[in-house]
Amino acid sequence: MRYENTLKGRFIDRPNRFIAHADINGKIETVHVKNTGRCRELLIPGAEIVLQHCGNRKRRTEYDLIAVKKEGLGWVNIDSQAPNKAVYEWLREQEFDLIKPEYSFGASRLDFYMERGEERWLLEVKGCTLEIDGLGYFPDAASERAVRHLQELREALKSGYRCAVAFVIAMEGVTEVLPNAERDPKFAEAYCNASASGVEIWKLPCAVTENELIIKR
């Protein structure tokens, strides 16, 4: 996926989950953060960031913060909507007969339902933005929602679905994603149980620039 109407700035601070202050060409702007995760390792005062001008006059903020440059790593896409868009583009290149975004199963709305011949697939997508010593980790903070999704996928296996969780690695140079047992032991347990039950784990490295997020394979 590719963004239009982007420009660079500098991160100043983040008063809450939804907004940040950015220096854009010497002017301080309040911008929308398209990620409710912590991102503390990324959103450091003075860090170079990429913003997208939204062009919606009804909004209180003119810009969305979509990427940040991490020292020694490069651009990291932190737009929480981007992984699903990138996966949808990637799935269309695969040999599926049907791809349907957003599919209700149990108590959850999973990201994709697909069909290939007689096979029925359920796919949940997670974006990985946390890097430590060259490895990716998910999540960066405890996520009951992510645990529930893995549990739903395990249940779906019993109904004859093929199930997978796709980790979109939204940064260059990282190819491995591990469950973040330190920050979310419940997710790590659910991840291991899901994998052992037959839920496929897809780890999708990406080409990441200041205005692109494209799955490599």
Backbone as a ProteinNet text record, in pm:
[ID]
protein_1_A
[PRIMARY]
MRYENTLKGRFIDRPNRFIAHADINGKIETVHVKNTGRCRELLIPGAEIVLQHCGNRKRRTEYDLIAVKKEGLGWVNIDSQAPNKAVYEWLREQEFDLIKPEYSFGASRLDFYMERGEERWLLEVKGCTLEIDGLGYFPDAASERAVRHLQELREALKSGYRCAVAFVIAMEGVTEVLPNAERDPKFAEAYCNASASGVEIWKLPCAVTENELIIKR
[TERTIARY]
84.6	0	88.2	34	110.4	26	89.7	22.9	43.4	-54.9	-43.5	-40.9	4.9	1.7	76.4	200	279.8	385.6	429.4	537.9	606.6	725.6	803.6	793.6	819.1	822.1	906.1	896.9	967.7	868.2	880.6	792.8	833.3	731.7	757.8	713.3	583.4	533.3	397.1	346.5	218.8	135.5	46.7	-32.3	-123.8	-174.8	-258.9	-247.8	-327.2	-315	-346.4	-429	-485.9	-417.4	-348.4	-287.2	-141	-69.4	69.4	93.3	203.2	245.3	366.6	365.3	472.3	517.4	645.9	703.8	703.7	622	613.2	660.8	780.7	838.4	838.7	872.6	882.9	753.1	641.8	511.8	467.5	423.1	377.8	233	209.4	75.8	33.4	-95.8	-153.4	-196.3	-148.4	-174.1	-237.8	-308.6	-372.5	-272.7	-263.2	-176.1	-259.6	-225.4	-305.4	-262.6	-236.3	-196.5	-218.2	-301.7	-328.5	-231.4	-136	-34.4	62.8	153.7	246.1	347.5	415.1	513.9	620.7	650.1	743.8	885.7	920	1054.9	1073.7	962.1	965.9	940.7	838	797.6	880	1000.4	1097.8	1109.4	1111.2	1122.3	1238	1207.4	1307.1	1312.5	1241.8	1245.1	1181.5	1238.8	1182.5	1056.2	950.8	822.9	768.1	673.9	601.1	454.8	397.2	256.7	184	56.2	-28.4	-133.1	-144.5	-246.6	-381	-477.9	-603.5	-701.2	-695.9	-783.5	-929.7	-959	-1096.9	-1117.6	-1190.4	-1207.2	-1291.4	-1366.5	-1450.3	-1369.9	-1247.7	-1164.5	-1097.3	-1065.4	-995.1	-846.5	-794	-651.7	-637.4	-541.1	-520.1	-432.4	-353.6	-252.5	-265.5	-228.1	-214.9	-67.6	-24.4	112.7	115.2	193.7	187.9	319	432	559.7	660.5	758	863.9	995.7	1102.6	1233.9	1302.5	1340.9	1411.1	1559.8	1638.1	1782.9	1837.6	1915.1	1975.4	1885.2	1760.9	1666.1	1603.6	1563.5	1497.9	1351.6	1271.7	1131	1050.5	962.8	867.9	728.1	644	506.7	423.6	360.7	281.8	132.8	91.9	-49.1	-118.6	-205.7	-267.4	-361.6	-402.9	-487.6	-407.8	-279.5	-198.4	-177.2	-151.7	-129.8	-244.2	-368.7	-481.8	-486.8	-457.7	-458.4	-347.6	-229.2	-117.9	-147	-207.5	-241.9	-347.2	-444.4	-548	-485.7	-394.3	-325	-247.1	-181.3	-100.1	-187.4	-300	-389.2	-443.8	-465.1	-519	-420.3	-293.7	-193.7	-181.7	-246.5	-242.7	-359.6	-365.4	-464.2	-591	-655.4	-782.5	-897.7	-1004.8	-1122.6	-1208.9	-1203.3	-1284.4	-1205.4	-1208	-1145.8	-1248.4	-1287	-1387.8	-1332.7	-1310.1	-1264.2	-1373.4	-1331.3	-1419.5	-1525.9	-1503.5	-1590.9	-1620.9	-1746.8	-1786.7	-1779.9	-1711.2	-1707.3	-1705.7	-1797.4	-1805.1	-1832.5	-1752.3	-1769.3	-1676.2	-1608.9	-1508.6	-1541.3	-1483.9	-1485	-1341.6	-1318.1	-1185.2	-1160.2	-1033.8	-997.7	-1036.2	-1018.8	-1048.1	-1108.5	-1201.4	-1250.8	-1211.7	-1153.4	-1112.7	-1161.9	-1172.8	-1204	-1105.9	-1065.9	-981.2	-1031.2	-1098.5	-1159.6	-1259.2	-1240.8	-1328.4	-1282.9	-1168.1	-1113.7	-1179.7	-1207.7	-1254.1	-1148.5	-1107.6	-999.3	-1049.6	-992.7	-1008.1	-868.8	-853.1	-721.9	-733.8	-650.5	-640.3	-504.4	-502.1	-380.3	-334.8	-205.5	-146.1	-24.6	-13.7	101.1	208.7	331.1	444.4	531.1	545.2	626.9	736.3	738	836.3	955.8	1073.4	1198.1	1295.9	1352.6	1455	1567.1	1685.1	1802.9	1777.3	1709.8	1688.8	1571.7	1498.1	1381.1	1255	1146.2	1018.2	942.2	863.7	782.9	641.9	545	404.8	340	256.8	226.4	325.4	312.7	400.6	336.9	210.8	140.9	32.8	-9.9	-109	-232.7	-282.3	-396.2	-493.9	-602.3	-704.7	-770.4	-782.1	-844.1	-763.1	-630.4	-545.5	-553.7	-561.8	-577.4	-708.4	-815.7	-947.1	-947.3	-879.5	-875.1	-808.3	-699.3	-631.5	-720.7	-792.4	-883.3	-996.7	-1046	-1152.1	-1101.1	-977.4	-920.5	-907.6	-870.7	-863.8	-1000.8	-1103.9	-1239.8	-1282.8	-1242.4	-1280.9	-1223.1	-1106.7	-1047.6	-1143.1	-1214.9	-1305.8	-1424.8	-1452.2	-1562.8	-1518.1	-1392.7	-1344.7	-1274.5	-1258.2	-1184.1	-1034.5	-962.4	-818.4	-794.4	-707.3	-692.7	-547.7	-528.5	-394	-397.5	-284.6	-263.8	-140.1	-154.1	-46	14.2	143.9	215.1	283	233.7	292.1	405.5	528.3	646	668.9	624.3	617.5	748.2	859.8	992.3	1088.7	1188.2	1286.5	1386.7	1442.6	1552.6	1511.7	1382	1333.6	1248.9	1278.9	1205.7	1138.8	1168.8	1116.1	1030.2	917.4	830.1	808.6	826.1	806.2	696.4	623.5	524.7	596	543.1	606.8	559.5	624	582.6	605	703.1	731.9	619.2	565.7	462.2	321.7	306.6	172.9	183.1	201.2	214.4	89.8	-28	-150.2	-150.6	-100	-91.8	9.4	123.5	224.8	168.6	89.7	27.7	-72.6	-155.1	-255.5	-188.8	-77.7	-1.4	49.2	108.7	162.2	50.9	-60.4	-173.3	-232.8	-244.2	-299.9	-210.3	-80.7	13.5	11	8.6	6.7	-122.2	-230.7	-360.2	-373.8	-285.7	-291.8	-317.6	-326.9	-339.1	-204.9	-207.3	-82.6	-34.4	97.2	158.8	232.4	183.6	248	325.5	453	537.5	576.8	527.6	534.6	625	752.6	842.1	793.2	823.2	774	885.5	860.7	939.2	872.1	948.9	892.4	971.1	899.7	958.4	873.1	905.4	829.4	685.1	654.2	514.9	465.6	529.8	486.4	498.3	411.2	420.3	376.2	472.4	445.5	503.5	420	465.8	558.2	673.6	773.9	742.3	688.1	658.6	546.1
-118.6	0	123.7	230.1	353.7	471.6	561.9	682	798.2	884.9	1010.6	1125.7	1241	1363.6	1348.5	1299.1	1282.5	1391.6	1414.5	1507.3	1466.2	1518.8	1480.7	1587.6	1544.1	1634.6	1574.9	1632.8	1584.4	1563.4	1451.1	1419.4	1502.7	1555.2	1632.2	1553.3	1526.1	1447.7	1389.8	1307.5	1239.5	1252.1	1350.6	1371.7	1254.9	1184.4	1067.9	970.5	863.2	759	807.3	910.8	946.3	1062.6	1146.3	1263.1	1277.4	1351.5	1385.5	1528.6	1585.8	1715.6	1693.6	1761.6	1745.2	1881.8	1889.4	2008.3	1985.4	2063.5	2052	2183.6	2180.1	2300.9	2419.1	2390	2495.4	2533.9	2471.8	2500.3	2381.5	2407.2	2299.5	2265.4	2137.7	2091.1	1976.3	1971.7	1854.9	1757.1	1633.7	1535.1	1410.3	1337.2	1211.7	1097.3	1015.9	897.3	776.5	714.8	602.3	469.1	473.2	352	377.8	296.7	317.2	240.5	167.2	97.2	193.6	140.8	225.7	295.2	218.7	273.5	357.4	326.3	408.9	400.3	285.8	270.5	349.1	395.5	464.4	613.8	648.1	788.4	858.3	893.6	959	1105.5	1199.2	1340.7	1365.3	1433.7	1463.5	1362.9	1249	1146.8	1199.5	1160.8	1198.5	1116.7	1181.3	1113.4	1147.8	1065.1	1091.2	1112.2	1215.8	1247.3	1249.6	1219.6	1228.5	1336	1426	1529.4	1467.8	1476.7	1403.6	1477.8	1611.1	1686.2	1686.9	1647.5	1645.9	1765.6	1864.6	1986.8	1966.3	1856.8	1830.7	1776.1	1731.3	1676.2	1786.9	1755.1	1851.6	1855	1747.3	1741.5	1727	1797.6	1793.8	1677.4	1622	1524.5	1395.5	1284.1	1154.3	1118.9	1071.4	1022.9	876.7	845.2	709.7	632	700	627.9	708.5	637.7	701.6	632.8	709.8	652.7	615.4	487.5	439.4	431.6	486	489	347.5	324.5	194.4	94.6	132.7	39.8	99.1	223.7	287	313.9	326	361.1	244.3	277.1	180.7	236.9	162.3	205.1	173.8	275.7	253.3	276.6	285	299.4	165.9	157.6	29.7	-22.6	62.9	18.7	-35	-2.6	-38.9	-189.6	-268	-411.5	-480.9	-449.2	-512.5	-474.9	-348.3	-305.3	-375.2	-386.6	-453.3	-601.4	-665.9	-807.8	-828.6	-739.6	-753.7	-746.6	-652.8	-643.9	-771.9	-824.2	-945.7	-1068	-1079.7	-1194.1	-1200	-1084.7	-1081.2	-1138.7	-1149.1	-1209.4	-1359.9	-1410.3	-1552.6	-1621.4	-1752.3	-1828.3	-1856.2	-1749.2	-1763	-1730.1	-1804.9	-1781.8	-1668.8	-1648.8	-1545.8	-1488.4	-1356.5	-1288.6	-1189.9	-1207.1	-1120.8	-1059.8	-928.3	-864.3	-863.5	-871.4	-863.2	-972.8	-1071.6	-1188.9	-1221.6	-1227.9	-1255.6	-1405	-1439.6	-1578.9	-1576.5	-1649.5	-1648.9	-1508.2	-1464.7	-1330.9	-1229.1	-1267.2	-1179.6	-1148.7	-1038.6	-1006.6	-1024.3	-1130	-1160.1	-1084.7	-1068.8	-976.3	-1025.1	-1156.7	-1205.5	-1345.9	-1366	-1499.1	-1523.7	-1641.4	-1673	-1812.7	-1833	-1965.2	-2001.3	-2126.6	-2182.5	-2324	-2342.9	-2473.6	-2505	-2621.2	-2661.6	-2608.1	-2542.7	-2492.6	-2361.8	-2350.3	-2224.3	-2177	-2052.8	-1997.8	-1882.6	-1871.3	-1752.6	-1699.3	-1568.5	-1506.4	-1383.2	-1377.4	-1258.2	-1194.1	-1060.4	-986.2	-904.2	-909.9	-830.5	-755	-629	-550.3	-551.6	-580.9	-586.6	-462.8	-381.6	-260.3	-257.8	-357.6	-360.5	-446	-385.1	-455.7	-446.4	-561.6	-566.8	-657.3	-599.8	-676	-754.9	-692.5	-753.5	-847.4	-867.4	-954.5	-872.3	-916.4	-851.5	-921	-841.5	-896.3	-840	-924	-881.9	-943.3	-865.9	-723.2	-637.8	-504.6	-416.9	-380.6	-421.3	-406	-513	-548	-654.8	-627.8	-733.4	-718.9	-834.5	-809.5	-912	-946.3	-846.9	-867.9	-967	-953.3	-1044.5	-1186.7	-1200.1	-1332.4	-1395.2	-1316.3	-1368.4	-1413	-1337.7	-1376.4	-1512.2	-1536.3	-1666.1	-1778.9	-1752	-1853.7	-1883	-1779.8	-1799.6	-1881.9	-1857.3	-1934.9	-2081.9	-2109.1	-2249	-2314.5	-2242.3	-2296.7	-2318.3	-2227.6	-2238.9	-2363.8	-2406.2	-2530.5	-2648	-2649	-2759.1	-2761.6	-2646.3	-2637.2	-2657.7	-2698	-2732.4	-2621.1	-2503.8	-2395.8	-2422.7	-2372.7	-2357.2	-2217.9	-2207.3	-2080.9	-2036.1	-1904.8	-1849.6	-1713.2	-1678.2	-1542.1	-1489.3	-1371.4	-1312.5	-1194.8	-1201.2	-1091.1	-1010.1	-889.9	-800.2	-724	-749.2	-688.3	-553	-447.8	-315.3	-237.9	-306.9	-245.4	-331.1	-268.4	-339.7	-413.9	-522.1	-590.9	-686.3	-704.1	-796.2	-902	-1027.7	-1137.1	-1231.4	-1217.3	-1308.1	-1230.6	-1290.4	-1232.9	-1337.1	-1295.6	-1383.2	-1326.8	-1413.7	-1362.6	-1292.1	-1178.6	-1097.3	-1145.3	-1251.4	-1314.8	-1223.9	-1135.1	-1046.4	-946.5	-890	-788.3	-845.7	-964.5	-1023.7	-1176	-1231.7	-1378.3	-1452.5	-1391.7	-1458.3	-1473.3	-1371.2	-1383.7	-1490.7	-1494.6	-1595.1	-1735.7	-1756.2	-1887.1	-1918.2	-1818.5	-1839.4	-1865.6	-1798.2	-1817.7	-1961.9	-2011.1	-2147.6	-2250.8	-2227.8	-2320.5	-2321.9	-2203.2	-2194.9	-2265.9	-2242.5	-2305.4	-2457.2	-2503.6	-2648.3	-2711.7	-2634.4	-2688.2	-2692.7	-2620.7	-2623.1	-2488.6	-2382	-2248.4	-2212.2	-2175.9	-2142.4	-2003.4	-1990.5	-1863.1	-1809.9	-1699	-1637.1	-1514.7	-1509.4	-1395.1	-1327.1	-1206.2	-1140	-1017.3	-1031.5	-915.2	-818.2	-691.3	-587.7	-497.2	-439.7	-326.2	-201.9	-123.2	-7.9	117	215.3	346	449.2	575.1	679.2	686.2	629.8	634.8	502.8	391.2	260.7	153.2	54.7	-68.5	-180.8	-262.7	-368	-500	-603.1	-734.6	-793.2	-842.6	-895.1	-1035	-1118.2	-1256.9	-1310.6
0	0	0	-58.1	-71.8	-23.8	46.5	96.3	-0.6	-4.7	-77.6	23.5	-22	59.6	191.9	183.8	305.1	315.6	438.2	464.1	593.8	615.5	733	841.3	962.9	1076.6	1187.3	1304.6	1422.9	1536	1603.3	1716.2	1837.6	1906.7	2028.6	2151.6	2161.9	2275.4	2239.7	2331.6	2309.9	2436.8	2442.9	2564	2600.7	2500.6	2526.3	2409	2410.8	2308.5	2168.5	2159	2030.3	1959.8	2033	1969.9	2009.6	1926	1954.6	1907.8	1953.2	1903.3	1813.9	1700.5	1603	1553.7	1522.5	1460.4	1309.8	1239.1	1093.4	1033.2	979.3	918.3	1014.5	1141.7	1241	1309	1269.2	1330.1	1413.5	1535.9	1623.7	1591.1	1556.5	1520	1611.4	1641.5	1707.6	1599.3	1607.9	1502.8	1563.8	1480.6	1522.6	1512.5	1616.6	1616.9	1577.8	1464.5	1413.1	1474.1	1604.7	1675.6	1824.1	1889	2031.1	2120.1	2059.6	2137.1	2203.3	2281.2	2357.1	2266.8	2181.4	2087.1	2158.2	2282.3	2358.4	2306.3	2246.9	2193	2064.3	2005.6	1876.8	1889.6	1965.3	1975.2	2082.4	2040.5	2127.2	2083.8	2176.8	2138.4	2041.5	1932.8	1830.8	1718.1	1730.4	1626.3	1497.9	1383.8	1254.8	1229.5	1184.6	1163.4	1025.8	980.9	856.9	891.5	830.4	852	718.6	724.6	606	628.1	529.8	538.2	502.5	591.9	572.7	481.5	478.5	390.2	430.4	555.3	604.6	698.2	652.4	730.4	856.1	863.3	979.6	1097.3	1070.1	1176.3	1256.7	1380.8	1466	1434	1375.3	1339.8	1188.8	1131.9	987	943	1036.9	998.7	1079.1	1013.9	1079.1	1088	1203.8	1219.7	1176.8	1073	1016.7	1027.3	1045	1050.7	1130	1184.7	1262.9	1229.3	1227.7	1198.3	1329.3	1339.7	1457.8	1428.3	1516.5	1497	1482.7	1378.6	1354.4	1285	1260.8	1197.4	1071.5	1078.1	964.3	993	887.6	902.6	959.3	1053.3	1110.6	1090.3	1022.6	999.6	1123.9	1183.6	1305.3	1281.6	1156.8	1121.8	1144.4	1243.4	1278.4	1170.4	1076.3	966.8	848.1	843.9	727.8	710.7	817.4	797.2	724.1	758.7	690.8	543.1	512.4	373.1	295.1	356.9	289.4	268.5	368.1	355.4	247.6	240.6	137.6	-2.2	-22.8	-152.2	-179.7	-76.9	-91.3	-118.3	-47.7	-66.9	-208.6	-267.8	-404.1	-505.1	-466.2	-554.1	-532	-427.5	-397.9	-468.1	-458.9	-536.5	-455.7	-411.8	-341.8	-436.6	-423.9	-508	-453.4	-320.7	-256.4	-139.5	-126.7	-13.1	40.7	165.6	225.3	354	356.3	480.8	586.9	711.6	828.1	827.5	911.7	915.1	1060	1092.8	1231.2	1258.7	1367.1	1412.2	1564	1625.3	1770.7	1820.8	1917.6	1974.8	1910.9	1802.4	1742.5	1596.9	1550	1408.4	1359.4	1283.4	1232.9	1103	1067.8	960.4	821.3	794.8	658.8	661.4	569.1	535.5	390.1	361.7	225.1	187.1	56.6	3.8	-105.6	-105.3	-211.7	-237.4	-348.1	-372.7	-262.1	-198.3	-88.4	45.9	48.9	175.6	216.3	345.8	403.7	502.6	489.9	571	657.5	777.5	860.7	891.7	877.5	896.2	984	1085.6	1170.2	1145.9	1136.7	1103.4	1223.4	1251.6	1358.5	1304.1	1338.2	1296.7	1403.1	1362.9	1456.6	1437.3	1542.3	1536.4	1642.4	1729.9	1838.5	1798.3	1795.9	1761.4	1877.5	1913.8	2018.1	1968.5	1952.7	1908.8	1780.2	1685.2	1554.6	1545.3	1653.3	1653.2	1675.2	1613.4	1634.2	1746.4	1820.2	1929.4	1921.4	1954.9	1959.8	2082.5	2153.6	2136.6	2214.1	2199.7	2277.5	2411	2430.5	2557.7	2564.6	2684.3	2701.1	2617	2550.6	2459.2	2478.5	2551.8	2569	2435.4	2348.8	2217.4	2134.9	2136.2	2059.3	2113.8	2245.1	2306.1	2261.6	2263.9	2224.4	2078.7	1992.3	1851.3	1832.9	1903.5	1891.8	1944.5	2050.1	2104.1	2005.2	1938.8	1839.2	1721	1679.7	1569.2	1606.7	1730.3	1775.2	1768.1	1807.2	1800.5	1655.6	1568.5	1427.4	1362.5	1408.7	1356.2	1373.4	1485.9	1515.3	1419.2	1356.7	1261.7	1118	1100.7	967.9	892.2	954.1	888.5	893.7	794.8	806.1	860.5	957.8	1029.8	1034.5	1032	1037.9	1105	1166.2	1214.4	1141.8	1082.1	1002.8	1078.6	1102.5	1164.8	1054.7	1033.7	934.1	1002.2	957.1	1020.3	953.8	1021.8	960.3	972.6	946.1	952.5	872.1	815.4	733.2	821.7	767.3	833.1	942.8	966.5	1069.8	1000.8	1026.6	961.9	1061.5	1189.4	1291.4	1390.4	1428.3	1530.7	1640.2	1764.5	1879.2	1968.3	2039.1	2135	2249.6	2289.8	2393.6	2530.6	2578.1	2703.1	2823.2	2813	2925.3	2947.9	2840.7	2853.8	2850	2790.6	2783.2	2788	2907.9	2919.2	2873.3	2885.5	2840.4	2688.1	2618.2	2472.8	2434.5	2502	2471.6	2488.3	2593.3	2616.1	2505.8	2470	2365.4	2230.6	2203.7	2080.2	2071	2179	2178.6	2164.3	2233.3	2224.2	2083.4	2023.2	1888.2	1787.9	1797.2	1705	1719.6	1845.1	1870.4	1819.9	1816.4	1772	1620.9	1550.2	1404.8	1339.5	1418.7	1361.1	1298.1	1170.6	1102.2	1145.2	1157.4	1194.3	1071.7	1018	901.3	947.8	913.3	947.3	817.1	798.5	668.7	673.9	633.7	625.7	519.4	538.3	448.7	398.5	282.6	236	292.7	368.4	437.3	398.5	344.8	318	390	369	436.8	389.6	272.3	225.2	166	202	151.6	257.9	249.8	327	234.4	190.7	93.9	143.7	148.7	192.9	88	133.8	41.3	-5.2	83.1	46.7	132.4
[MASK]
+++++++++++++++++++++++++++++++++++++++++++++++++++++++++++++++++++++++++++++++++++++++++++++++++++++++++++++++++++++++++++++++++++++++++++++++++++++++++++++++++++++++++++++++++++++++++++++++++++++++++++++++++++++++++

